[in-house]
């Protein structure tokens, strides 16, 4: 069996990266995407920290938001999908094969924070993001 850290490590980071989340995602998406774009579009650096499980302790990854859509800004063999609402609520899923992790949280125009967990509960933790120029 392949360890989680070997297959999802970059994904978890990118995910937590937005890097990212949604108890209030539904109301956030009701707002115009243009507002989201103006506030959140651009390059971000996401730090993912593991607080439970055997995943690597921390990861840092580049993330790009375009028109409110979250994606990985590097080269990787995993999928990153998510949205940032106009109010900053973010939800992101990172997957590779049958493994995945989901992150939720809140963004501001300069930074963001939230929580992430693997789909099977093997690992979980927090993430933070900061805007890059």
Beta strands, then each sheet from edge to edge (+ up, - down):
strand 1: 42-52
strand 2: 58-66
strand 3: 69-72
strand 4: 79-84
strand 5: 89-96
strand 6: 99-107
strand 7: 111-118
strand 8: 124-132
sheet 1: 1+ 2- 3+ 4- 5+ 6- 7+ 8- 1+
end
